[in-house]
Amino acid sequence: MRLPFFHRAATFEHGIHPDYHKETGSLPIKRLAFAPRLIVPLSQHIGKPAVCCVSVGEEVLRGQVIATADGFVSLPVHAPATGVVEAIGVMPAANGKMVDSITLRVYEADSQQVQVSAPRDIEAMDKKELLAAIQSTGISGLGGATFPAHVKLSVPPDVVIDTMVVNGAECEPFLTCDHRIMVERTKDLIRGIRIAMKVSGAPRTIIGVEDNKPDAIAAIRAALPADGTITVQALETKYPQGAEDTIIYALLGREIPAGQRPASIGVLVNNVMTLAYLGRLLPAGEGIVERVLTVAGPGVEKPGNYIVPIGTPLRFLLEQVGAKSSAQEIILGGPMMGMTISSLDVPVTKGTSGVLAFGKGELQEETPRVYACIKCGECLKVCPKFLNPSQLGLLAAKREYAEMAERYNLDRCFECGCCSYVCPSHIPLVQQFRIAKAVNREKASA
């Protein structure tokens, strides 16, 4: 169901309309049980990893700081459960790397109530105090970007933010956790927006929500303050509507100059999940120990949106939701920009927005044959950045990575996957672009 036709839905040029599979958007959020052991990485955010401040054998309480922030661009880590520190050392992460982690053995009788908190009077706090308090919550971008929330909200003195854009598009197929947050935790969202506006100095906020979520738009509209500083705008259901560049253009008609950030055009963008947790945790004086994520896909018997403790191994999570024996491919995030994983022993982290399970051949052909580019131009028609993916792909095949960046604006690509989605030759364009960027970064730092 979408909004009636007489409501104008904002949008951007190009993009695609994949099958969305948003059935879990109508299901209320449920809480998942604790796993016997939780694996908590010290690096779950962009920036320096946290520094462990507990020792093996130490008892910890749910909500207790177990690793402290290492500087400004860093975040603390809180115990997601009450238990005993069983091990401290490197453990596998979803990206295939080994990262420093704390393994907790959870007390079986532990409740899911946070044991450590320090409620705050946020109305009495100034900007500096609020930023320090936001950092202490450990909140990073929960839409998947994992940028520390307090860093994003730290607007330089010479920058003026005239509008904060709140991203409620959730354009990735299958994912509906943002949808349910907007419906069920609307007050937390509005409170988080108020805090972010105070800290950043933004005088107004626009919440963009795709028009396939009319209940979310209605819930937000009913909770909006009377002063008109916060509004909600329907967006056309189209991918990648939720990308930073496209949602700014859709709502404000502004374009971010190449190499610049949204702040350069007076805009600050935040995800609805991030702000809802900010509004929930900051007044309570709690750290983030869990998050809402979507578990879905044809390989799951009980799809839905679940509150999952940080550090929960994916194997335990999938067992709890009834993963089918046919499930052979697991994706973290959405199918367009998420990553497939090779091990179920990696944990849920702050940036895990979804866990999708597919059987053999359900996601795509097992090994699609790649053909030569036929110059059909389909990739040009869908690229939201108006790039030439075909030309970039031809250069990538020849390893002309520098030319891709210098002449064809490779760095403007945010890897949405639209070009790969429509390519009739099955050319893995996005994968080629990622390799090219990595090679260019390595050469630049040499």
C-alpha positions in Angstrom: 0.0 0.0 0.0 1.3 3.5 -0.9 0.1 7.0 -0.3 -2.8 8.3 -2.4 -1.8 9.7 -5.8 -2.5 13.3 -4.8 0.4 13.3 -2.4 3.5 14.4 -4.3 6.4 12.0 -3.7 9.8 13.6 -4.0 12.5 11.8 -5.9 15.7 12.0 -7.9 16.6 11.2 -11.5 17.5 7.7 -12.7 17.6 4.7 -10.3 15.8 1.3 -10.4 12.7 -0.5 -9.1 13.8 -3.9 -7.9 11.4 -6.4 -6.2 11.2 -5.0 -2.7 10.0 -8.0 -0.5 8.9 -5.7 2.4 6.5 -8.2 4.0 8.2 -7.9 7.4 7.3 -4.2 7.5 3.9 -5.2 8.9 5.3 -7.3 11.7 6.0 -5.8 15.2 9.5 -5.8 16.6 10.3 -8.8 18.8 13.1 -9.4 21.3 15.7 -12.2 20.7 17.1 -14.3 23.5 20.7 -14.0 24.7 23.3 -16.3 23.1 25.4 -18.3 25.5 28.4 -16.4 24.4 28.7 -12.9 22.8 31.6 -11.8 20.7 32.0 -8.0 21.0 34.5 -6.4 18.5 36.4 -3.3 19.7 36.0 -1.7 16.3 32.4 -1.4 15.2 32.7 2.2 13.8 34.7 4.4 11.5 37.8 5.7 13.4 40.1 4.3 16.0 39.1 1.1 17.8 38.1 1.2 21.5 40.6 0.3 24.1 39.7 -2.7 26.3 39.4 -1.9 30.0 38.4 -5.3 31.5 40.3 -8.4 32.0 39.7 -12.1 31.5 37.7 -13.6 34.4 36.1 -10.3 35.3 32.4 -10.1 35.9 30.6 -7.3 34.0 27.1 -5.9 34.1 24.8 -5.3 31.1 25.5 -1.7 30.0 28.9 -1.4 31.7 31.8 0.1 29.7 34.1 -2.7 28.7 36.3 -0.6 26.2 36.9 3.1 26.3 37.0 5.5 23.3 40.5 6.1 22.0 40.3 9.8 21.1 37.6 11.9 19.4 36.9 9.8 16.4 36.3 6.7 18.5 33.5 5.2 20.6 33.3 3.2 23.8 31.9 -0.3 23.8 29.4 -1.5 26.4 28.7 -5.0 27.8 25.6 -6.3 25.9 24.9 -8.8 28.7 25.8 -9.6 32.3 28.4 -12.3 32.5 32.1 -13.1 32.7 34.8 -12.0 30.3 35.9 -15.3 28.9 38.5 -14.2 26.4 40.2 -11.1 24.9 41.8 -11.5 21.5 41.4 -11.5 17.8 38.2 -13.0 16.3 36.9 -13.1 12.8 34.7 -10.2 11.5 32.2 -10.1 8.7 34.7 -8.4 6.3 37.0 -11.4 6.6 39.5 -9.6 8.9 40.6 -10.7 12.3 39.8 -7.9 14.9 40.4 -7.4 18.6 37.3 -8.6 20.4 35.9 -9.4 23.9 34.1 -12.7 24.4 31.5 -12.8 27.1 30.0 -15.9 28.7 26.5 -14.8 29.5 24.9 -15.7 32.8 21.9 -17.9 32.0 19.6 -16.2 34.6 20.4 -12.7 33.4 17.5 -10.4 32.4 17.7 -8.1 29.5 17.3 -5.0 31.6 20.3 -2.6 31.5 22.1 -2.7 34.8 24.4 0.4 34.4 22.9 3.8 33.6 23.1 7.5 34.6 20.0 9.4 33.6 20.6 13.0 32.3 18.7 16.2 32.2 19.4 16.9 28.5 17.5 20.2 28.6 20.1 21.6 31.0 23.1 20.6 28.9 25.0 22.8 26.5 26.3 21.7 23.1 29.7 20.6 24.4 28.2 18.6 27.2 25.7 17.0 24.8 28.4 16.0 22.3 30.4 14.3 25.1 27.3 12.5 26.3 26.5 11.3 22.8 30.0 9.9 22.5 29.5 8.1 25.8 26.5 6.2 24.4 28.7 4.5 21.8 26.2 5.3 19.0 27.5 5.1 15.5 25.5 5.4 12.2 23.0 2.5 12.6 22.0 2.7 8.9 25.2 0.8 8.1 27.7 3.7 7.6 29.0 3.3 11.3 30.2 6.9 11.5 30.3 8.0 15.1 27.2 10.1 15.8 28.9 12.7 17.9 31.5 13.3 15.1 28.8 13.9 12.5 27.0 16.3 14.8 30.1 18.3 15.6 29.6 21.1 13.1 32.7 23.4 12.7 32.2 27.0 13.8 32.5 28.3 10.2 29.8 26.0 8.8 26.1 26.8 8.9 23.6 24.0 8.7 20.2 25.2 7.6 18.5 21.9 7.2 18.9 18.4 8.8 17.6 15.6 6.5 16.5 12.5 8.3 16.8 9.4 6.2 13.7 7.1 6.5 13.7 5.9 2.9 15.0 2.4 3.6 15.1 1.7 -0.1 17.0 -1.6 0.1 14.9 -4.7 -0.7 13.9 -6.9 2.3 15.0 -4.4 5.0 12.2 -3.0 7.2 13.8 -2.3 10.6 13.8 1.5 10.0 10.1 1.2 9.0 9.2 -0.5 12.3 11.3 2.0 14.3 9.4 4.9 12.8 6.1 3.2 13.6 6.8 1.9 17.1 9.4 4.4 18.4 8.2 7.6 17.0 8.6 9.6 20.2 12.2 8.4 20.5 12.8 9.5 16.9 11.4 13.0 17.5 13.4 13.4 20.8 16.6 12.3 19.0 15.9 14.8 16.2 15.4 17.6 18.8 18.8 16.7 20.4 20.6 16.6 17.0 19.1 20.0 16.0 20.3 21.6 19.3 23.8 20.2 18.9 24.2 20.9 15.2 22.3 24.3 15.2 20.0 23.2 12.4 16.8 25.3 12.5 14.7 22.8 10.6 14.4 19.1 9.8 12.8 17.2 7.0 12.2 13.5 7.5 12.1 11.6 4.1 10.1 8.4 4.0 9.4 6.3 0.9 5.7 6.2 0.0 5.4 2.4 0.5 5.4 3.1 4.3 2.2 5.1 4.8 1.8 3.9 8.4 5.3 5.3 9.2 4.5 8.7 7.6 1.2 8.8 9.5 2.8 7.9 12.8 5.5 10.6 12.4 3.0 13.2 11.2 0.9 12.6 14.3 3.9 13.2 16.6 5.3 16.3 14.9 5.7 19.4 17.0 3.4 22.3 16.4 6.1 24.8 15.7 6.7 23.5 12.2 10.5 23.0 12.6 10.2 19.3 11.9 8.3 18.1 8.8 7.8 14.8 7.0 7.9 14.3 3.2 6.9 11.3 1.1 9.5 10.0 -1.3 8.9 7.9 -4.4 9.7 4.3 -3.8 12.8 3.9 -5.8 16.3 2.6 -5.3 18.7 4.2 -4.2 16.4 6.8 -2.7 18.1 6.6 0.7 21.6 7.4 -0.5 22.9 10.7 0.9 23.2 12.4 -2.4 19.9 11.3 -3.8 17.8 12.0 -0.7 19.2 15.5 -0.5 18.4 16.2 -4.1 14.9 14.7 -3.7 14.0 16.7 -0.7 15.9 20.0 -1.3 16.9 20.0 -5.0 20.5 20.6 -4.0 23.6 18.7 -5.3 26.7 18.0 -3.3 29.8 19.3 -5.2 32.4 16.6 -6.2 34.7 15.8 -3.3 32.5 17.7 -0.8 30.3 16.7 2.1 26.6 17.6 2.7 27.7 20.3 5.2 29.2 22.3 2.3 25.7 23.0 1.1 24.2 23.5 4.6 22.8 20.0 5.1 23.3 17.4 7.7 22.0 13.8 7.1 21.2 11.3 9.7 19.4 7.9 9.7 16.2 7.4 11.5 17.5 4.4 13.5 20.5 6.4 14.7 18.4 9.3 15.9 15.7 7.1 17.5 18.4 5.3 19.6 19.9 8.7 20.4 16.5 9.9 21.7 16.1 6.7 23.7 19.6 6.2 25.2 20.9 9.7 25.9 18.2 10.8 28.4 18.5 7.4 30.1 22.3 7.7 30.3 22.7 4.3 28.7 25.1 2.9 26.2 24.1 1.0 23.1 24.0 -2.7 23.9 21.5 -4.0 21.2 19.9 -2.9 18.0 16.8 -3.6 15.9 17.6 -5.5 12.7 15.7 -7.3 9.9 16.1 -11.0 9.5 14.5 -12.2 6.3 14.8 -14.0 3.0 13.4 -17.3 1.7 15.9 -19.2 3.8 14.2 -18.1 7.1 11.1 -19.6 8.6 10.3 -16.8 11.1 11.3 -13.6 9.3 10.8 -10.3 11.1 12.5 -7.4 13.0 14.3 -8.4 16.1 16.0 -6.6 19.0 19.4 -8.4 19.0 22.2 -8.0 21.5 25.4 -6.7 20.0 27.9 -9.6 19.7 25.3 -12.2 19.0 26.9 -14.8 16.6 25.0 -15.2 13.4 24.8 -18.9 13.8 22.7 -18.5 17.0 20.6 -15.7 15.4 19.7 -17.9 12.5 18.9 -20.9 14.7 16.5 -18.7 16.7 14.6 -17.6 13.6 14.4 -21.1 12.1 17.0 -20.9 9.3 16.1 -23.6 6.7 18.7 -26.3 5.8 18.6 -24.9 2.2 20.0 -21.5 3.3 23.4 -21.4 1.8 24.0 -17.7 1.2 23.9 -15.1 4.0 24.0 -11.4 3.4 24.6 -8.7 6.0 22.6 -5.6 5.1 20.5 -5.4 2.0 21.0 -7.4 -1.2 22.1 -4.4 -3.3 24.9 -3.0 -1.1 25.3 -5.6 1.6 28.1 -8.2 1.9 27.9 -12.0 1.7 29.7 -13.8 4.5 31.7 -17.0 4.6 31.3 -17.9 8.3 28.3 -17.9 10.6 30.6 -17.4 13.6 30.9 -13.6 13.0 28.8 -11.4 15.4 26.1 -8.8 15.0 27.6 -5.3 15.3 26.2 -1.8 15.6 26.2 -1.5 11.8 24.2 -4.7 11.1 20.9 -3.6 9.7 19.8 -6.9 8.3 20.6 -10.6 8.0 19.2 -12.2 4.8 19.3 -15.9 4.1 18.9 -17.4 0.6 19.0 -20.9 -0.8 21.1 -22.0 -3.8 20.1 -20.1 -6.9 17.5 -17.9 -5.1 19.5 -14.7 -5.1 20.8 -15.1 -8.7 22.2 -17.6 -11.1 24.9 -19.6 -9.3 27.6 -18.6 -11.7 26.2 -16.2 -14.3 28.2 -16.1 -17.5 29.9 -12.8 -18.1 29.7 -11.5 -21.7 31.4 -8.5 -23.3 29.8 -5.1 -23.0 27.3 -4.6 -25.8 27.2 -0.8 -25.4 23.4 -0.9 -24.7 23.5 2.1 -22.4 21.3 0.6 -19.8 23.8 1.4 -17.0 23.9 5.1 -18.1 20.1 5.3 -17.8 20.0 4.2 -14.2 23.2 5.6 -12.6 22.0 8.2 -10.1 25.4 10.1 -10.4 25.2 10.3 -14.2 28.4 8.5 -14.6 29.4 6.2 -17.5 29.6 2.7 -15.9 30.2 1.1 -19.3 33.3 3.1 -20.0 34.5 2.7 -16.4 34.0 -1.1 -16.8 36.0 -1.2 -20.0 38.9 0.8 -18.3 38.7 -1.5 -15.3 39.2 -4.5 -17.5 42.4 -3.0 -18.7 43.4 -1.9 -15.2 43.4 1.7 -16.1 42.5 2.6 -12.6 44.1 6.1 -12.5 42.2 7.2 -15.7 39.0 6.0 -14.2 39.4 8.5 -11.4 41.0 11.3 -13.3 38.8 11.4 -16.4 35.6 9.5 -15.5 34.9 10.6 -11.9 35.2 7.1 -10.3 35.2 8.6 -6.8 31.7 10.0 -7.3 30.4 6.4 -7.5 28.9 5.3 -4.1 28.6 1.7 -5.3 24.8 1.5 -5.2 24.8 -1.4 -7.7 22.2 -0.1 -10.1 24.6 -0.6 -13.1 25.3 -4.2 -12.2 21.6 -4.9 -11.6 20.6 -3.9 -15.2 23.6 -5.1 -17.1 22.5 -7.8 -19.6 26.1 -9.0 -19.9 26.3 -9.7 -16.1 29.5 -7.6 -15.9 30.4 -7.2 -12.2 30.8 -3.5 -12.5 30.5 -2.5 -8.8 33.1 -5.1 -7.9 35.4 -3.7 -10.5 34.9 -0.2 -9.2 35.7 -1.3 -5.6 38.9 -2.9 -6.7 39.9 0.2 -8.7 39.2 2.5 -5.7 41.2 0.3 -3.4 44.2 0.3 -5.8 44.1 4.0 -6.2 43.9 4.5 -2.4 46.9 2.2 -1.9 48.9 4.1 -4.5 48.0 7.5 -3.0 49.1 6.4 0.5 52.4 4.8 -0.8 
